[in-house]
Amino acid sequence: MPVTGSNKEISVQVLSGGFSYRVDAGPSSGWLGAEHIFTEPRLQSRYEKVSISLFTPKVTLVPESFFSKDRASELLGDVTSLRPGDQVLSVPVPEQSSVLVYSPSGYDTISKAVSQNILTISGEPSPVLPEIWWLLGSLPLADEYNKILCSYADGWLHMVIAQGKTLCLANVFRAPDFTTAEYFIFLALKRLQLNPEVSTVYFRTPLDMDEEMSLYRYFKSVVSL
């Protein structure tokens, strides 16, 4: 189906058992089960741009000077547990002079279904890249000096913090609930000596009303990307 009207861009976030999506600058769909991939009407269209992020916690950011493809599995294995047979991939992050090393294993089935079902106008599938990669790419959207960007889903907090053009943190934290996710956010800010009361926190994932109001108790502003 050709792109029509405002259907120019779709952004999809893939979890281990579901996904959410946003068309153009519209509202998030909220989290949906994998069965909706083939039934959601807006996922049957083709788009000028398709962005697909994968919520794998198995990621590490490596300076270009330290990276080699032959050592990718070793570098990732130093910071996370890899199972025998886990696939290890890498993608450049030129803005940070770094390479993001990650494993998509455990998310293969649903990410492949999303990539093959939601196509560009030319009919090509789009690459599936880690959520941290998209957070790093979203740093220019935060117009303040202190840039605090987060995503929370599937029991994992993905967080990137920068001051100006200097990256201070890019990491994933195990957080079984949103209160724990907030704990890790505030811990990171404390260690970096950043004051949340004068800062804006940006989220790429959908927030329910309780989560958003909880963040507003501490931050100057809460913005959805």
Salt bridges, closest charged atoms under 4 A:
GLU9 OE2 - LYS49 NZ 3.95
GLU35 OE2 - HIS36 NE2 3.65
GLU40 OE2 - HIS36 ND1 3.99
GLU74 OE1 - ARG71 NE 3.40
ASP86 OD2 - LYS58 NZ 2.99
ASP86 OD1 - ARG83 NE 3.41
GLU131 OE2 - ARG204 NE 2.65
GLU144 OE2 - LYS220 NZ 2.98
